Amino acid sequence: MASVDECRQALHDLAARLDRNAETVREKIDLDRTLACRITDLDTAFHGRLTGGRLVDLADGDDPKAKIAMSTSSDDLLALVRGELDVTRAVASRRISIKANPFDLMKLRKLL
């Protein structure tokens, strides 16, 4: 099981990767949504905003009103961010749960 700090760092790493790719995907992906990432085995959460192909305003704590809510274990979050876990397969196998409208899910999949 990964720690809260490792999960926080993984999300910051993801934000940095999205930031590097933002210029190429911004025109392809029009997504401006709040995001909550709930870590089930650590009973913790993080929240931020996906906008312009970037993940910004990352902070500790849940956002119950987030338009996109992802729930996963700490190890699966790290694997997803490292590229070791395919998001589509992870959702299909219920390792990751993502609640969002279908159009947002398609756009989110392109970002990850």
C-alpha positions, -999 to +999 in steps of 0.1 A: +000+000+000+013+034-010+014+063+014-007+095+012+025+114+003+032+090-025-003+095-038+000+133-036+033+131-054+018+109-081-010+134-088+016+162-090+036+141-114+004+136-135-002+174-134+033+180-146+029+155-174-004+170-185+011+205-183+039+194-207+013+180-232-013+207-228-004+227-259-010+196-281-042+184-265-059+217-256-073+222-291-085+185-292-099+183-257-123+209-245-127+199-208-131+222-178-143+202-148-137+198-111-121+165-102-120+145-070-097+116-065-106+093-036-081+068-023-101+040-009-075+021+011-061+053+028-094+069+034-082+102+019-089+123-011-075+150-033-092+175-056-084+198-084-096+211-117-090+198-153-089+227-176-072+233-209-056+199-208-040+207-175-046+195-139-045+226-117-053+237-081-045+203-066-052+202-029-058+177-001-094+168+007-125+157-011-148+178-033-183+162-030-196+184-058-168+174-083-181+168-118-156+139-122-150+116-093-124+088-094-121+062-067-092+037-065-066+022-043-033+039-036-013+013-055-036+014-085-033+052-086+004+050-087+003+023-114-021+045-135+001+076-133+032+056-141+015+042-172+016+006-159-022+004-157-045+011-186-074+032-175-100+014-197-090-020-184-088-007-149-124+006-151-136-026-168-121-047-140-134-023-113-099-014-100-108+022-107-143+038-105-149+070-124-182+088-121-187+114-148-210+120-178-201+098-208-187+127-229-164+137-201-152+101-197-142+100-234-123+132-231-107+121-198-095+088-214-077+108-241-059+128-214-047+098-194 
